[in-house]
Amino acid sequence: MTKHISESDTRANFIDPKLVDSQWEPVHIVREYYFTDGRKLLGNKRGKRLFLDYLLKYNNTNLAIIEAKKLSDHPTKGLQQVLDYAKKLKIKFVYATNGDQIYEFNRQTGRGDYVDNFPTPQDLYNRLFGKKNALKEKLHKIPFLLTGNFGPRYYQEIAVNKVMESIADGEDRILLTLATGTGKTFISFQIVHKLLTAKWNLDGNGRRPRVLFLADRNVLADQAINTFNPYEKDVIKIDGEEVRKRNGVVPTNAYIFFAIYQAIAEREDIGGFYKEYPSDFFDLIVIDECHRGSANEAGSWREILDHFKPAIHLGLTATPKRDDNVDTYKYFGKPIYEYSLKEGIQDGFLTPYKVKRVTTNIDEYIHTNDSKILQGEITKDRYEIDDFNKSITVKQRIELVAQTILKQIGKMDKTIVFCANQDHALDLRDYINKYKTVTDINYCVRITSDEGKHGRELLEAFQDNDKDIPVILTSSKMLTTGVDARNVRNIVLTAPIGSMVEFKQIIGRGTRVFDGKDFFTIIDFVGATNLFYDEDWDGEPVDPTGKGGRPKTRPPRKVNEPGEPYERKEKLIISLSNGRKLKVTDIDTRYIDENGKPLTAREFLEKLIGELPSIYKNEEHLRKIWSNPDTRGDLLKQLGDLGFDNEQLNDLRNMIATQECDIFDVLSHISFNSNLITRKQRVKFVKDEPEFFEVYKNLEARDFLEFILKHYEDYGIEELQRDKLGDLVKLKLGTPKDAKTAFGDMKTLLGAYYKLQENIYRAG
């Protein structure tokens, strides 16, 4: 009889009553808890979402998972997979049950055993956190403050709760490492909300705490202030303008203070505002992008942190421990929680990406007398790619890069171009404006610290997903961190990147999820994406004590800190001889998985869309099918039935190639790694074989065939369908009688139409 009892009946009739017996109320139980969005796939689709049968919560804390099986199954049948989920969710207790027997597994001890009943919520909470930690329970009990109809992501809940537990345990240096685009400011807001609501402070006297949110750029501080909007009456920004308004007195009448460290630190002509506050004024200091200011003893925030030593210091960073941010980890200690770029992409909270590595025939410069020195002097025999736009400027190369960027991106695709410095950003902007086809004056703009208020307004417009303009931003260091622009489709690298930390920050500008954005593209002119193959790309962080990990031999390059003035040195400017023709020599498309591992087009697409159907045996078979409008129509119908409709095939084309390519070439490239060629190249191939046209003596017939070729080149395979022939005849020849006159009879016309297509697809 038990064989016929389903899993849902087992839950309703056997598992749920046992939970009720152990005092689990409906508010504590989340059934079918989905905790990921599913990896982003092509065509705005998603991969499989992860979910649990039961999630048990108490005091807004995830305590346990129940894996349910039907009554006739072994109780631990699904245990292994759910243990992986428990590890991901940082949940200690896992229960597997068939409604009759209950198996309890403790992940911390690695042991399990059968138990008679589920523990009560309070018992389980006490087992996790101990009976005497009243502060922990008080902080946990305060729910998140949510606006709108969305809840926190699972890793955001974990991060907030880990901070609450660390504070309750008396920790005073805390670090969270979360990938760019995963909502560090939202997490900060929830932490501050809980502490304010609980009236927690270091004195323990029941007043609301005072919190300082410290950033290294105004744009980051202002974005954070917007997130804290529900507490706008309690928020103030410490800067020169605010202090002047108060006749030179720093503001103290708030609970949440925002500042950029440059505004409150000491300068040559002014004492640091931070010294105007008593050292115990703040209870908590949140340091955003804490790796940037450096926590070493001579670092940018260190003097401020040392002054406010009694406060709890909470560091937020997107970068696991590396050689170039080792001081950050030494100061804060091991992160209490990490959520990586790899996890973000797998869970569907971040966007996958591909790389186009562009090489040119001027990626190095050796001076000859043919070239003209416009400024400066030759100081070395050979200038390499690292030297361009720093110690040497070749304007024609910048012009080539600008033209190539415009060819490689969609005309209205939001794009950020990272340049060597502010002058280089100007040069690139100017050349893009020279060759762009969109007339709007703000189509391409430079956004650097020199632009001031106008630049910030343009940046806000770029970040506004309802606005099309600006489309392209050129910048140097200003946009590497924290700028939240969700619809960025292209990241362009035109200058070497100084460190793995900086590289991860830059890549993070494209990873944010946006509706209709299935992936983004990194266009690399300088080989910076070789950092993907570095062992540091997204590996496990080494032990902050220095005991773990492998020694690294590659020293990081020195890079300007944000806000550091750009020194315009007298540099070498070269004009190449008129006879030197510059060109792109190769565009190598690399498909990169979330670990930084290079994939073939097929492997990458299988991650994005699942396995391609095997309808055609080999390239020759596909070419034969595609060359005939009738069999091509059948193939397209089969692909459509399998989920690869016209829209998805076009998405594939946009990702693999460009709109100028034939769908045939995209399918052939994915399936057989064949070279991609454009429709224009196919048309040239046909025209270069005049014997095909010479068969038709009537000039009108030849003109008609060339007319079809032009339509195909401009509009694609839709112009080659069998039912299009009548429309093409009307457009070019007039009536069927005129067509008969040109070709002799309709059978010859139809034969020519089909033969033309065979010739088109012979190319390549």
Order of alpha helices (4+ residues) and beta strands (2+ residues): alpha-alpha-beta-beta-beta-alpha-beta-beta-beta-alpha-alpha-alpha-beta-alpha-beta-alpha-beta-alpha-beta-alpha-beta-alpha-alpha-beta-alpha-beta-alpha-beta-beta-beta-beta-beta-alpha-beta-alpha-beta-alpha-beta-beta-alpha-beta-beta-beta-beta-alpha-alpha-alpha-alpha-alpha-alpha-alpha-alpha-alpha-alpha-alpha
